[in-house]
Amino acid sequence: MKLVILMYLEDDTARVEKLLAAHQVAAYTAIPVEGHGLGTAGWYGKVAPYRSRMLMAFLPATKAAELLATVTSCTGCSDPEHPIHAWQVGVEASVTSGARAATERT
């Protein structure tokens, strides 16, 4: 199992949702985040925060790899200087709170 994390501008939400639908990713969490970056001369070293989103999905390894490959080839973002970013992280373990082992239930 893998955790895939996407970061993108809010203006690209529809594009990301299409990517997820194309790969049958039905369960994920998306949250608004505030992105910060370095400014240019005259902007006191910072620029206005970016309206961004972060999306997290737990996926089988093959589906995660397919999604990352699709992000790599994705074009047409709302701001070419702020493309969709994707990370894949290995999941070492997964548990559910309050759950008893199947052998304990019988």
C-alpha positions in Angstrom: 0.0 0.0 0.0 1.2 3.5 -0.8 0.2 7.0 0.3 0.0 9.4 -2.6 0.1 13.1 -1.8 -0.8 15.7 -4.4 -0.3 19.5 -4.0 -1.8 21.9 -6.5 -3.4 25.3 -6.9 -7.1 25.5 -6.1 -7.7 26.6 -9.7 -6.6 23.1 -10.8 -9.0 21.2 -8.6 -11.2 20.1 -11.6 -8.2 18.9 -13.5 -7.0 16.8 -10.4 -10.5 15.4 -9.9 -10.5 14.2 -13.6 -7.1 12.5 -13.0 -8.5 10.7 -10.0 -11.6 9.7 -11.8 -9.6 8.4 -14.7 -7.7 6.1 -12.3 -10.8 5.1 -10.3 -9.5 6.8 -7.2 -12.8 7.0 -5.2 -11.6 7.6 -1.7 -9.3 10.5 -0.7 -8.9 13.5 1.5 -8.4 17.0 0.2 -7.7 20.0 2.4 -7.0 23.7 1.7 -3.5 24.8 2.4 -1.6 28.1 2.2 1.5 27.9 0.1 4.4 30.3 0.6 7.4 31.1 -1.5 10.2 33.5 -1.9 9.4 37.0 -3.3 11.2 39.2 -5.8 13.0 42.5 -5.3 10.6 45.0 -3.9 8.3 42.5 -2.3 10.1 42.3 1.0 11.3 38.7 0.4 7.8 37.1 0.2 4.9 36.9 -2.1 1.2 36.6 -1.3 0.3 33.1 -0.1 -0.9 30.7 -2.8 -4.4 29.2 -2.5 -3.5 25.6 -2.7 -4.9 22.2 -1.9 -3.3 19.0 -0.6 -4.8 15.7 -1.4 -4.0 12.3 0.2 -5.0 8.9 -1.0 -4.1 5.4 0.1 -3.7 3.2 -3.0 -2.3 -0.1 -4.1 1.3 0.2 -5.3 0.4 -0.3 -9.0 -2.4 2.3 -8.9 -0.1 4.8 -7.1 2.6 4.4 -9.8 0.0 4.9 -12.6 -1.3 8.1 -10.9 2.2 9.5 -10.6 3.0 8.7 -14.2 -0.2 10.5 -15.2 0.8 13.6 -13.1 4.2 13.6 -14.8 2.5 13.9 -18.3 -0.2 16.3 -17.2 -0.2 19.6 -19.0 -2.4 22.7 -19.0 -2.3 23.7 -15.4 -3.8 27.1 -14.5 -0.3 28.5 -13.7 2.6 26.7 -15.5 5.0 28.0 -12.7 2.9 26.1 -10.2 2.4 22.6 -11.6 0.7 19.7 -9.8 3.2 18.0 -7.4 2.9 14.4 -6.4 4.7 12.2 -3.9 4.5 8.5 -3.2 5.2 7.2 0.3 5.3 3.6 1.5 2.9 2.6 4.2 4.5 0.3 6.7 1.4 -0.5 8.8 -2.2 0.3 9.1 -4.6 -0.2 12.0 -8.1 0.8 13.0 -9.0 2.1 16.4 -11.1 0.0 18.6 -11.0 -3.0 16.2 -10.5 -6.4 17.6 -8.7 -9.1 15.7 -11.0 -11.5 13.8 -10.0 -14.4 16.2 -11.1 -12.4 19.2 -14.6 -11.9 17.8 -15.4 -15.6 17.5 
